[in-house]
């Protein structure tokens, strides 16, 4: 037995003889030998993948995205799924960035702010404020989130988004799907720095850019109620540069009815009073601007009525326009018969007509933002020459991808340099030429002097009001600093 135990111990502690090289803590594994062909394949794959990522990430025009990634997504995924994936990628921070500084030819002034370029992103892409900074990274000077409704709602049943590839257009009947004020507010608030430096002057947190929040209405709310919009003003006012009152979507029953003169006057008076009752934002030191978004399907008399309401209620600007319910006869796609709002190049003539009519009925100090069918620099300049201060894109961004903004900006700059002018000069010329000029009554028995005194008094009143707002801002900052 003793002999057996000794043999067992020897077998436990004697290393097995193998043909492999022995290894211990201080030895290295022999490198795997690959053939030159295999090594070359791996090296080539690494170089190509690194190069493609660099092109995707640093190419401001992102041709790879436009001509490869987007066509593949259109062939493999439905429109709404592609939309959601794009938002998630931009939210993650993995989306491309535009590293190019905007050319000085693109700069212009809006409401006292110097804006770096005239290309904004319309509402509807980032409905719930998930990818604000990812979108600013693409070079947009205006990012508009929403539409946002007070209560969460799912929107209309799917499918509700349809591509019209032969027409480079889209029909949607989303119906304001929204996660609601509370959820979106938490996201908008979460992106703010924990400690304000005192240098923040815009809710966008970026020089030359503005953050807009598009306010919608719950489907279940009474058709003639303005409460949803007033709630939106109070919720998002302190954390936005611009609030957009959206009465132009064709996919919420009764919403476009608020564009009628009496309803619109009550709505705009209500939201203006709500805005003016807000204290100046501790973030921007001022109250947000209010902008109305209208449909392109209004006739001339309706647009004239809207212009009169805007002038009498203190609205700061207008977006022209939302999608259209019209269907041009030249549409080719099989999806052209779907219900919903049509966007893309086919809407451009309707939008330009509405813009020109509105511009002729508004004074120069009320800016118009053009939106509808803008796919390139030439389209954008056409809007500027019709009296738009800046433009927004949506459908072209959906088709061409992340390089759309930079590509359009480069095309505009090329034209401006050839013509020896700037975007601001073109806008000023067209606005001065086409805007409404309100003439004072001719002097008669001293009446002209009276009117002049009234005008000067009104101007002085505005200056005093502005001074009061600034004093409020100084006091608010003092209180914040004390804490």
Number of C-alpha atoms within 10 A of each C-alpha: 6 7 7 9 10 10 11 12 10 11 11 9 8 9 9 8 7 7 6 6 8 11 10 7 5 5 9 9 9 8 6 6 8 9 8 9 9 11 12 12 11 12 12 12 12 12 12 12 12 12 12 13 14 12 17 21 18 15 20 21 25 24 18 18 21 19 13 12 15 18 14 12 15 15 9 11 12 14 19 17 13 15 16 12 13 18 21 16 14 23 18 11 14 11 19 25 23 21 14 12 8 18 13 12 20 20 18 22 15 16 12 7 14 13 20 22 26 29 27 26 25 26 23 17 23 24 21 25 24 18 24 21 18 20 26 23 18 22 28 24 27 27 26 27 26 26 26 32 26 23 16 16 17 11 17 15 9 9 12 17 21 21 23 19 14 10 15 20 23 26 24 21 23 23 22 24 22 23 19 19 19 13 16 22 16 11 15 18 13 10 12 14 10 8 6 10 8 12 9 16 17 23 21 24 19 14 14 20 24 23 24 28 29 26 25 26 27 24 20 10 11 13 16 14 14 20 16 19 28 21 18 25 28 15 15 22 25 23 25 24 25 26 28 27 26 26 24 24 26 22 21 21 13 15 20 18 14 21 24 14 18 12 14 23 19 16 23 25 18 16 25 18 15 17 22 12 11 15 16 24 21 19 22 21 21 20 24 28 19 23 25 24 22 24 23 26 19 17 11 13 10 15 24 19 18 23 20 15 20 22 15 11 18 16 18 20 23 25 24 28 29 26 28 24 19 14 14 11 8 8 16 12 14 12 15 20 10 15 16 23 21 28 26 26 18 22 25 20 13 20 26 23 18 22 26 19 20 25 27 18 21 25 18 19 13 20 22 30 23 32 31 32 26 27 22 18 19 14 17 26 23 14 26 26 19 23 30 29 25 28 25 27 25 22 25 21 19 22 21 23 21 30 23 27 29 22 18 22 23 17 15 23 20 14 15 17 11 8 9 9 14 18 22 18 14 18 22 17 14 19 26 14 16 20 20 15 13 9 6 11 10 11 12 8 8 9 13 14 13 12 15 14 12 12 13 12 12 12 12 12 12 12 12 12 12 12 12 12 17 15 13 16 20 15 13 17 17 11 10 10 9 7 5
